[in-house]
Amino acid sequence: MPSPPLQTVEHGFPNQPSALAFDPELRIMAIGTRSGAVKIYGAPGVEFTGLHRDAATVTQMHFLPVLVLLPHQGRLLTLLDDSSLHLWEIVHRNGCAHLEEALSFQPPTRPGFDGASGPPSLARITVVLLVGAGDVAALGTEGGSVFFLDVPTLTLLEGQTLGPDEVLRSVPDDYRCGKALGPVESLQGHPRAPSKIVIGYSRGLLVVWNQAARCADRVFLGNQQLESVCWERSGRTLVSSHSDGSYAIWSVDAGSSPTAQPTAATTPYGPFPCKAINKILWRNCASGEHLVVFSGGMPRASYGDPPGAVSRERGRRASRPFTCVSVSFSQSWPITGGRNLAQEPSQRGLLLTGHEDGTVRFWDASGVALRPLYRLSTAGLFQTDCEHADSLAQAAEDDWPPFRKVGCFDPYSDDPRLGVQKVALCKYTAQMVVAGTAGQVLVLELSDVPSEQAVGVASVDLLQDREGFTWKGHERLIPRAGPLPWPAGFQPRVLVQCLPPAAVTAVTLHAEWGLVAFGTSHGFGLFDYRRLSPVLARCTLHPSDSLAMEGPLSRVKSLKKSLRQSFRRIRKSRVSGKKRAVAAGSKLQEANAQLAEQAGPHDVEVTPVQRRIEPRSADDSLSGVVRCLYFADTFLRDAAHHGPTMWAGTNSGSVFAYALEVPTAAAGTEKRPERAVEAVLGKEVQLMHRAPVVAIAVLDGRGRPLPEPYEASRDLAQAPDMQGGHAVLIASEEQFKVFTLPKVSAKTKFKLTAHEGCRVRKVALVTFASAACEDYAETCLACLTNLGDVHVFSVPGLRPQVHYSCIRKEDISGIASCVFTRHGQGFYLISPSEFERFSLSARNVTEPLCSLDISRPRDATPASHRLRESPKLNQANGTPGLVLAPQSCDGSPDPARSKGADTPEPPEAARSPMSVDSATSADTTLDTTGDVTVEDVKDFLGSPEESEKNLRNLSEDEARACAILIK
């Protein structure tokens, strides 16, 4: 198959947003990020993305008004922290809208500084304001000057620069003789007189400047360092915020003489020293009172600077401050611009995310925009430390400031043991397993009606009474006793507690057999949740695994020990390498000389250079961590009989294979069998270099992965080939290796670390359907490395196919959160609240296909050299990879950008993934799920009859694909 280009699309709130802009006419929002990305959002499915050439932070963004634009164009002006300005256009091509950079402006650099001693210098732009009709931009600089720029051409307007020396002529002599005015911190357009702007300097001086008359109308002599300025709507009042946590109100109608004292000034959270109020807004209420909203200003000693702290004051009464701001869906949601042109997907995708507060969230991942479906909380089952924190908060309600907790998780007061580490879901039976930080493994089942029932509780000791180990970590969560009320949705049935209560590192579910397997840093266990009885517990600890017994809360000493061991291994490998080099040096030279004499150049076969890989020590810390678990119906005992098996891989390169005896009555029924499930160790494999085992998969006689549970038994997929010999694919961090079954003899391998110098982080078996032929598909092995590269290998031959650069190698959290789908797509976190989706398949691509109706008057012409009146209130306060190429409607690079073609044709439908595997993540801030019922979730999971109907329409190659997800 031809190798398609790697394509990406992002979901959620952008990575580290640094600037915002909203167009009320087009009803779209623009967001700039610290990495230099520009993203425009409209209605669901309407997204545009661009990236600046330099990875600089976007500090300000401004949509241009109607009169500045050409017909059917939308423009956006961005300012970066390197003082460069960029003009972006939303243009239509082939029926779709695209975001393209049209012009850029880099300010000229001159020696010196802004002041009376020399010409003004445009060294660093601190703030941008669109003046009048928006065809002119005022640029405030670090030296105190204000330049004016023609926006359509991004050229400076000569003769209109306002220097600080001209402003100083309007202030008293005693104020002029003090320290310098400092940088321009804020530029605000007058709400009633577009020719006037207010200039705020860092020193605290506010000047209402009349650009038409080239004079100062009003001067306010502030002495506190300025942070932000805002107009009252009538233009009669100004409010300014300052670095000491105070804000001041200034009357503009109080005569023409300079004003030294504001009409009102207050420090909301004084009298003790406070942080700066970074932004402030003034709004009038229908009752006649005013509403002041500001960010920051918290007491330094008590609260410091909590992120996202926003306070409000109405009139002279102080309301409770918010500790965070969240977004909710309502009928008045203003971001509804644009039109989604993508057709309704034929298959629905479901994405699961686990969070620190013990919740699992279900997302509709069928299209470009993730839509929240359902929120499951596991905290109600346990007695947590949150209850004690809530009682303390109620007792301290009269404290100042009167904080009220807002949001879903507070790492300083909520119980971190609730954090979800692993999730497994069976879409055919609507059964799910949620595993957490304190060793809790919860089996849940979807129910249409609320219920009140007790949850079965069992514990599994993974240490098996091994002596010499003492758990020093957190305590386990205590479940609530008695029947508990559960709303409609996923309701817990069984709670399995791992002992010691370490974080669960691997989990897998086989709903057809009624078994769940789980692993921690101490070992792994197998549990029959139908009979509520443990089947197997195996300790994987090495005698020197002291770090595994300490937990995440007391690892300082063990970290030092681990570092010492690492340095010792490095020194040991260097010394042994030198000894081997000295001992074999002379013999190697003799052999090379003989080879050069006996063989000519045509006789020498050049082999690829491989890196020498040092084997890992058996006594490494955390060597007993269980990395992967896997169920399969295959040949393990002999080549004549196949049956259920369970496989486990550890951090030390050990693989354990167990033969399972599952009673026939337990298979496919909900009745408890009279006979218990039995597990017998069948094989044990130790990899030579002891590299951690990342994934395990069994291939049938045709070299294809086994189907998922219930797919073969319900004729939803082609049954696996049980006549030929099976094979097991073991993926470690250093290589991929295929072993024959049941003898477990090596068949083929590929040494990724030796050839490429990277390590495996995530793998999955992926089915690639041909874009040209409907009936052709190939199953390959997709691999993500620690360098952020994606490799694709053939199965079972393990021949390299394609290689892409996907994630930055510095983005460790993004690499750790990556998850592959069954049909060549993937997700990873580029921020705590934003997913990026990429596609390796030419057929299954999910990308934005949208249009934006930009109705502009065709006779509108820019007026660059005069200021026009505009009812818009302009305000601006100063604030201290992978290039996404334009895509055509079929997902390929668009040639129309270079040729200028404009052929409006209806776009093709975006192809959605067949299914999306569950993934775990943390710190997702979106907390609203909308009006979602249990029926919405059931629609995604589907009844067995609906699933059978849908899957029978798929081709045999697509239906029998099996995904491997290692979290």
N, C-alpha and C positions, 0 to 999 in steps of 0.2 A: 504494500500500500504506500502511496506517496505520503511523505511526512508533512502534516499541516503545520501552519505557524501557531505558536503558543498564543492564545488569546485570553484576555482577562476582563473581568467586570467586577465591580465592587458593590458590596451590600452594607447597609448600616450607616452609622455616623462616621464621618471621615477621620482619618488618622491625624491626631493632634491638631484640631482646627485652630487657626490663628486669626482668621478674619471672616466676616459675614457681610452679606449684602442681600437686600430683598427688593424685587421689582413689583410694586403693587399693581401695575398695569398688566404685565405678563403673568403675574402670580407665580413667579419662580424665585428660588433662593440660590445664591452662590456662596460657596464655602471655600476658603483657602486654607492650606495646611502648612505645617512647618517644613515639609519636604518639597514644597514648591508646586503642589498639585492644585488645580482649579477644578471644582466640581459644581455643576448646576443641576438642581433638582426641581422637578415639577410634580405632576400627578404620578401615581405609582406606575413605574415603567418608563418614565421620562427622565433620562439622565444624560448628561454630557460631561466628558472628562477631558482635561488637557493638562499638560505638564510643561513648566518652564524649562528652558535649556539648562539653567543653573539651578542646583538644588538649594535655593535660598528660601527663607520663610516669607510667606505672603502676609504682609502687615495690614493692608487695606484693600478694599474692593468697592467699586462704584458702578452701578448700572447707568448707562447714559440715557437721558430723557428722549422723548419722541422726536423733537425737532432737530436733533443732532444726527439722526440716522438716515440712511438710505432706505428705499422701500424693501421690505421683506428681509431686513437685517436686524439683529440685536447685538449690542456691543457692551463690553465689560472692560473697565479699566482697573488694573491691578498694580499695586506698589509692593516691591520686595524690600527686604531689609538691606540689600546692597544699593538702595536708592534708585533702582531701575524701574521704569514704568512700561507696562505692556498693555496693548489694546487687543482684545479678543473679539471675534465675530462669531455669531451663530448663523450659519449659512445652510441653505437647503441644497441638497444634491441627490438626485435619483429618488426623490420623494422622502428622504430622511434628512434630519437636521444634524449638523456637526459643529463642534466648537474648534475654531482655528485661531491661531495668533496672527494678527494682521500687521501690527507695527510694534516697535519697541523704542524706548528712549533711555539712553544712559547719560546722566548729567555730566557735563564737562568738569574736570577737576582742575582747580587752580591753586597755587600756593597761597598761603596766608589764611585769613579768616574774615568773617563778615564783621564789618565795623567801619568807623569813619576813616581809618587809616588807609583803606584800600578799597578796590571795587568788590561788591558782594560776590561771594563764592557759593556755587551750588554743590557743596561737598556732600551733604547728607540730607535727604528729604525726610522730615519727621511726620508730616501730615499733608493730606491732599483734600481739597474741597472743590466740588463742582459749583461754579459760580453762575448765577443767572439762569440762562436756558440750558446750561450744561455743556456748551461748546468751548468754554474756557475753564481751566482748572487752576486754582490757587495752590501753590506749593510752599508750605512752610519748611524752613530749614533749621539745621542745628545751630547755625550762626545767628539766627534771629531775623533773617530776610524772608520776604514773601515774593516768589516769582509767579508769573502767569504764563500758562501754557495753552497753545491752541490744540484742543483735544483731537479733532479729526486728523491732523497731520503730525501731532506730537512734536511740535516745534515751539521754542520759547518766543514770547511776544516781547519785542524790544521796546524799551521806554516805559514799561509799566512796572518794573521791579520796585518793591517797597523795602528799603533798608532800615535797620534799627536806628540809624542816626536821624532819619526823617521822623520816626515815631517819637524819639526822645525830645524833639522840639516842642511837643505838646504836653510835656510833663513838667512839674515844678523843678526848680534847680536842686533842691535838697534831695529829691528822689533820683534825679539824673546823676548826681555825683556819687551815688552808692555803687553797688556792684552791678555787673552787666545784666541785661535783661534775660539772657540765656536763650535756649532753643525755643522755637515756636511749638507749644504743646497742643494747641487747639485752634481750629478755624471753624467758625460757625456762621452760616448765612442768615441774614435778618429775615424773619418770617413775613414781614410786610414790605420791606424795601430791599429788592434784590441787589441794588447797587451798594449796599452796606454789608460789611462783614465784621464780626468781632474776632480779634486776634488775642489769643492768650499766651503769655510768655511764662517760662518756667519760674521766673522770679516771683510771679503773682500778678503782674500788670495785665489789665484787660483794656483793650482799645477798640471802640466802635469806629471803624474806618469807613469813610465814604470814598469809594474808589472813583466815582465820577468827578467829585470835587477835589480829590487828592488832599483830604484833610481829615482830622480826627474829630468826630462829633462828640464823643464821650470818652472819658478816661477814668478808670477805677484803679486806685493805687493799692493793690493787695501786697502783703508782705510774706505770706505763706507760699511755699512751693506749690505751683499749680499742677493739677492732674487732669481735670476735665471741666468742660463748660457746656451749659445747655441753656437754650432760650425758652422762656415761657411763650405760649402760642401767640399772644397778642403783641409780643415784641416790647413790652413795657418792663419786663423783669428778666434778669440773668441770674443763674445759680452756678456757682463754681465749687469744685471739690479740691481738697488739698492733701498734702502728704502726711499731715499730722492727724488724719482721721476726722477732719472737720469739713463742713461745707458752709458757704456764705451766699446770701441773697442780696442782689444789687438792683436798685431802682434806676431804670434808664431815663425816666421822666423827671428826675430831680435836678433840673437845671443843666447848664453847660460847663460849669467849673469842675475841675478834677475832684473826684470823690475818694476819700481815704478810708471811710468807714462804711461797711455794708449795713443795710437796713436790718438784717438778722444774720446771726452766725451761731452755729451749734456744733458740738462734738457728740454725736449720738451715743457713743459708748464710752464717753469720758467718765470721770475726769482723769483717769490714768492714761498713760501713753497708748496710742492706738496706731494701727497700721493705716496706710494711705487708702483713701477712697478713690479707686481707679476710674470708675465710670459713674455718672449720675444722670438721671432723667427727671424732668419736671412735667407733670401732667395735671390738667384741671379736671375736676370731677363735676358731675351734674348737680351735686348739692352745693356747689360754690367753693368747696374746699379744694386744696391742691394735694396731689399725690407725688411724693418723692421716692424714687427707687434708685438704690445705689449698690455697688459691689465693693466689698472690702470694709475697712474701718473697724475691724475687730480689735479688742484689747490685745496688746502685744504679749503680756505676761500670761494671760489666761488661755487665749485661744490661738495666738499666732496668726496665721493666714490660712484658714481652711479653704480648700479649693471650691470654687463655685458658690461662695457665700454671698447671698443677695438679701438686702434688707429693704423694708418699705416703711414710710412714714406718711400718715394721712393727717393733714393739718398740722397741729402741734402735738398729736398723740403718737407715740412710738408703738407700732404693731410688732409681732414676733418676727425675728430674722429667720430666713431660710438657710439651711445648710447645704442644699443642693436644689437644682431646678431640673425637672423632668418634663418630657414631652408626652402629651396624650392626644388620642384621636377623638375628634368631635366633628359635628356637622359644620362648624365654622372654621375648620382647618384651612388656612389661607393659601397653602402651597398646592395649587391645583392646575397650574399651567401646563400647556402642551397636550399632546395626544399620543397614546401608546399604539403603535402600528403593528406590534407583534400579535400574531393570532393566538387563540387559546391553546395552550399546550395539550397534546394528546395524552401525555402521562404526567402524573403529579409527583413532585419531589418533596420530601420531608427532611428537615434538618433539626437535630436535637442538640441542645447545648446545656451543659451542666454548670452550676454557679456556686459561689461561695456561701450563699445563704441557704443552701440545701434545696434549691429549686431546679427543675428541669423544664426547659421551655421548648415548645414545638413551633417550628417556623415553616411556612409554605415557601419552599424553594423552587417552585415550578418555573417562575419567571425571573426577571432581572431584580425586582425588588422583593426583599424578604418581608413576608407578612406574618405577624404574630398570630398564632392559632390558639395556644393553650399553655397554661402555666401550672405545673405540678409542684407542690411544696411537700417536702418530707419532714419539715421541722415539727409539725403537729404530733408526730409519733413519739417524740423524745422530750425529756425534761432537760432543758438547756440552761446555759448561763445567761441567756437573754432575759429570762424572767427576773433575775436578780438585778440586772442592769435597768430594766424598766421600772422596778420599784424604786430604785435610787433616783431615777430621773423624775418620777412623780413627787418624791419627797423634796427634791431640789427645784421645784417649779417656780418658786419665788426668787430664785437667784437672778443676778443680772450679769450679762444679758440673758433674757428668758428664751433659751434655745428650745426648739422643738425638733425632734428627729423627723427628717423627711428623707425618703429613699428606701432602698430595699436591703442594704447591708452596710454596717459600720464595722470596720476591722478592729476598732478599739473597744467596742462593747458587745458585739454579737459573737456567738460561739463559732470559732473557726472549725470545730470538728464536724459541722454540718456540711462542709464543702463537698460537692459532688466530684468524684474523680473519674468514674467510668460509667457508661450507660450502654446497655444492650437491649434491642427491641426485636420481637418477632411480629412481623406485620400481618401474618396469617391468623394468629391466635390473639393478638392484641395483648400480649404479655410482655412485661418489661422488667429489667433488672437495673437498679440504681445502687452504685457502690460509692462509699464516702471516705472521708479522711480518717475517721476513727475506726476503721475496720468494719463498718456496718454494710451489709449486703441485703438489699430490700427487693423482694419479688412482688410485683404489682400486676393487677389485671384490670382491664377496662370494663366499667359497668355503666349501664344507662341510668340507673336510679341511685339516689343516696342510700346509705346503709349505716348501721351502727353495729359494729362487730369488733371482737378482739383479734389481735394479730398474733399468729403463732411465732414464738421466739425460740431460737436454738443457738448454741454456741459451738464453735469448732476450734480446738486447741491445735494450732499449727506447730508448736514446739514439741508436742508429744512428750511432755514431761522431761525434756532434756535438761540436764543439770548444768549449772555454771552460767546461766543467762538470766539477767534481771532487766525487766522492761523499765526504762526511765522516762518514757514519754508521757503523753496525755492519757487521761482515763477514758474509758469507753463511755458512750452515751447510754443513759438509763432510759429504757422505754417506759411509756405510761402504762399503768396497769388497768385492766378491765376493758369493757367494750368502749370504743371510741367512735364518734360520728365522722363519717366520711362523705363528702359531696360526690355527686355524679362525676365520673371520670375515672382516672386510674386510682384504684384503691389497693392499699397494701394487704398482702395475704400472709407473707412469711418474712420474718426478720432473722437473718443469720449473722451472728456476731463473731468476727475473727479474733482470736486471742493469740498473742498480744494485739491490742487495738491499733495496729499500724495502718497507714493509708493503703487502700486497695490499689494495686498496680496493674492488674489484668482481670478481666471478667468475660465470660462467654455463656450463652444460653442456648439450650436445645429443648425447645418446647415440645417436640414430638416424643422425646424420651423423658421429659419432666425433670431435667437435670440442669443445674447451674454450677459452673466451676469458677473459682476465684483465687487470686494469688496476691501475696503481699511481699514484703522484704524478708519474711521468715519462711515462707513455704506456700503451698497451694492446697486447696481442698475441693472436694466434690460433694454436692448436697442434692438429695432427692426431695424436692419441695412438695411433691404430692404425698409422700409418706412422712414428711417432716423429720427425716432422719439423715444424718451424715453418712456418706459412703466411703470417703477417703480423706486422709490428712497426711501430708508429707512435708517434713521439715527440710529445707534446702540450705540451711545455714552452714557455713564453714566454721571450724573452731575459733578462728580469729575474727569473725564477723561481729566485733563489739559495736561497731557503728550502727548496725541494724537494730540494736537493742535500745538505742538512746532516743529515737524519735526525732521530730523536726525542731523540738524546743530546746535541746541541750546538746549541740554538736560542735561547740567551739573547740574543745580539746581534741575531739576526734578529727576535726578538720585539720588541725595542726599535724596530727599523726598521719593522716592521709597524704598531706603535702610532703612530709618527710619520706614516706614510703615511695612517693612518685619520684622524688629526687634520687633516692637510692637506686631505683630501677633504671633511671636515666644514666647514672654514673656506671652502674653495672653493665648496661648494654654497650656503653662507649668503651669500657675496658675490655670486655669480651670481644668486641669488634676489632680493636687494635691487636689483641693477641692472635685472633684468627688471621688477620691480615699479614702480620709478621711471619707466622708459621707457614702460611700458604703462599707467601709472596714469591719465593724462588721457584717453587714447583709450578706456579701459575705462569711465570715467565717462560719456563722451559716448554710447557705445553703449548703456549701461544706460538713460540718459535717453530716447534715441530709442525703445528697446524698450518703456519704460513708457508712452510717449505713443501708440504705434501699436497695441499689443496689450493686450487686457483680461486679467483673471485667468483667464477660461475658455479663452483661447488659449495659455496658457503650459504647456508640458509639463515637469513636474519630473523631472529625472534624478538618479539616485543620486550622492551626493558621493563622489568618488574622491580618494585620497591621491596626491600627486605623488611618483613614484618616481624617484630619481636613478640614472642608469645607472652601472654599475660600471666602474672603470678596467680597461683591458686589461692593465696591468702589475701587477695585484694579485699578491701572493705566493700560491703554491700554486694558481694558476689552471689548471694542467695536470692536476690530480687527476682521475682517471677515476671518476665517480660511479655509472654504471650501464652494463650491457652486456645485449644482448638479441638472440636469434635469432628469425627469422620467415621463413616461406615466403610471399612477397608480390610485388607488382609494383613494381619499382624502375627497370628500364631503359626499359620501355615498357608500355602498357596491354594488350598482347596476350600477353605471356609473363611468367609468374611463376616464381620460383625461390628458392633459399636466400639469405638476407641476414643480415648482422650489423650491429647498431647500437651506437654508443658515445656516451655523453654525458659532458661534462667539467664542471669547476667554473667555467669561464668562459662557459658557455652555448653551447658548440659541440656539434654533433651530427654524427657521421660515419656514413654508411650505405654498406656494402660489399656488392656483389653477389658471391656465392660460386658457384664451379663445383665441385660435389661429384660425383665419379664415381658412376655408377649402381651399380657393384659395391660401393661402400662403404656404400650406404644399406641398413640393415637386416641386414647381415652382419658377421661378425667377420674376414673375410679382408681382407688388405691389398690395396688396389687398386694396379694398376700405375701409374696416372696420379695425380699429386698434386692436392690441392685448391688451387684458385686463388682469390684475392680481388682485386677491382677496385673502386676507389672510385667509387661511383655518385652520391651526393649529399653535400653538406656544407651544414649550416644553422647560422647564427649568430643566436642570439636577441638582440633589440634591446638589452635592459638587461643582458645578460651574466649573468643569474642562473644559478646552478648547476642542472644538469639532474638531477632526482631519479629519474625513471623514464621508460621508453619502452615503448609497446605498440602493436601493429598490430591494427586492427579490420577484420573482413571486410565483404562487401557489405551485410550486414544490420546492421552496427554492433555486432557481437559479437566478443569476443576470440578469438584463434586457440587451438585446442586444444594441449595439451602434446605433446611428442614421443611417438610410438608410439600415441597415442590414436586418431588418425584412420587411420593405416595399418593398425591391427589392429581397426578397426571398434569401438573402445571408446568413441567419441564421434562425434557427427554431424560430417561433413566440413564445413569452412568454405565459405562462399559465395565461389567464385572467378570468378563471372560479373560481379557488380557492381563498382563502384570501391572499392578499399580506402582506408583512411585510417590515419594514424599519430597517436597521442596522445602528446604530449610534455609531461611535467609538470616544471616548474622550481620553484624555491623561491618564486617570486612569482606564477605563473599556470599555468593549464592551457590547452593549445592543440591543436586538431585540424587536421591538414594532410591534403589529398587526395594520393593516390598514383596515378601516379608523378610528377606535376608538382610536388608539395610546395608547394601553394598553401594559404594560410590559409583554413579553413572556419568555425570557431567558436572562441571562447576565453572564459575567465573569469579576471579579474584578482583573485586572492584577496588579495594584499597591499594592493592599492588599495582594495578594498571592506572588508576585515575588519581590516587592520592587522597581519596575522600572516604567518608564512612556513611553507612546506611542509617537513615533515621526513620523513614516510613516506607512501606511497600504495600502493594495491592495487586491482585489479579484483575485485569481490566479487559473487557470485551470491546474491541474497536470494530464498529460496523462500517462497511464501505459506503462512501458517499455516492459512488457510481453504480453499484450493484446492490440491490435490496437484500439479496439472499446470501451475501458473502460477509463473513466476519472473522476476526482473528482474536485469540486470547493471548495477551502479553502480560509481562510483569512490569509494573510501573514502580519506580523507586525515586525517593527524594533523599538527597544527601545532606550532610552537615554544611556543605557550601551553598545550599539553596538550589542546586541543579536537579533537574528531573531526567532520569534515564529510563528508556523503555527497552526491554529484552524480550526475545521470543521465548515461548514455552512449548516443550520442555528443553529445547536446545540451548537456551540462555545465550543467544547471539545478540550483541548490541544492535539496536535498530535506529533510534534517534536520541538526541541529547539536547536539552533546552536549559537556559538560565531562567529561573522562575522567581526565587526569593533571594533577597540580599543575604549574604552569609552572616552579616552582623545581626540580622533579625532572628535571634534565637527563639523568642516566643512564637514568632510566625512559623518557623520550621517545626517547633514542637507541637503546634496546634493543627498542622496540616492533616487533612483527611481526603482520601480519594473516593470517588463514586464508582459504581460498577461499569460505567460506560464512558470513562475517559475524562471526567471532570474532577475538580478538586476545590476545596475551600481551605483558607488559612486566615488567621487573624493578623491584620496589619495595624490594629490598635485594640485596646480593650473592648471597643464597641463597634468594630467594623470588620466585616469579612471581605476578602477578595476571592473571587471565583475565577478559576482558569480552566481551560479546555485543552486537552491533548488530542481530541478527536475532531476530524474534519466534518463529521456528520452531526454530532451532538454538541451544538454550540448555543449558549445562552448569552445574548448580547442585546444592548439597548437598540431598539428600532422605534424611533419616535419622531414627531414633527412638532414644531412650535409655530402657532399662528401669529405672525408679527404683521399687524396691519398698520402701516405707516403712510402718512400723506406723501404722495409722489412729488408734490411741489415744494416740499420742505428743503431748504438749503441752509447750511451751517452759517452762522454769523460769528466769526472767530474774533473779531476785533471790537465788538461792542457787547455790553451786558444787557440782557433782556429780562423782563419781569417774568417770574414763574411762581405759581402758587406753592411749589414744593419747598419744604423746609430742609435746607441742606445743612448737615452737621458732620463734622469730622474731628475726632480727637486723636492725637498722636499716640502711638504705642511703640514703647521702646522695640541606576537604574534602568527602570524600565520605562521607555517612552511609549505611550499608547498611540500608535499610528492610527489615522482615520480608517475606519472599516466600511466597506461597502455592505450592501444589504445581505450578501451571501457570506459575510464573514471574512472575505479576502481583502487585502490591501486595495484601497480605492484609487484607481488610476485617474479619476476625474479631478483630483486635487491639483495635479500638475498640468492637466490639459485644459482645465477650466470648463469641462463639459457640464451641461445642465439639462439632463434628460429626465424629466419627472416620470418615474415608473413606479408602480406599486411594489413594495418590498416583499421578499419572500418571508414566510413564517419562520420565526426563530425556533430552533429545535431545542427542546428541554431534555434534561436528563431523565432516564427511565426511573431511576431511584437514587436517593441520596442517603448515604450511611449516616449514622449518628456520630456526633462529635462532642467533645467536652471542651468547655472554655470557662473563663472566669471574668468577673468585673464587667459584664454587659450591663449598661446603664438603663436601657429601655425597660420600663416596668409595666407598661399597659398592654393589654391583650385585646381590647375592644370587646364587642358583643359576640363572644364565641361560645358555642355550646359544645356538648360532648359529641353531638352529631357531626360537627365539622371535623373533629379528629377521627371519628369512625369512617368518614368519607375517605380520608387519606389512607387509613389502614385497610378498610374494605372488608366485607364479609368473605368467607371462603367461596361462596358462589360467584360474587362479583370478581374476586381475584382470579378464579378459574376462567371466567369469561374474558377478562382482559388479557391474561397471560397466554391464552391459547391463540390469540391473534398475533403473537410475536413469532419471529423465526426461531428455529430450534437453537441456533447458535446464541441468540440473545437471551433466550429463556433459560438456558442451562448455565449461564455465567454465575460465578460465585465470587463474592467480594471478601477480601481480607482487610480488616481494619484493626490496626494496632495503635492504641491511644497512648 
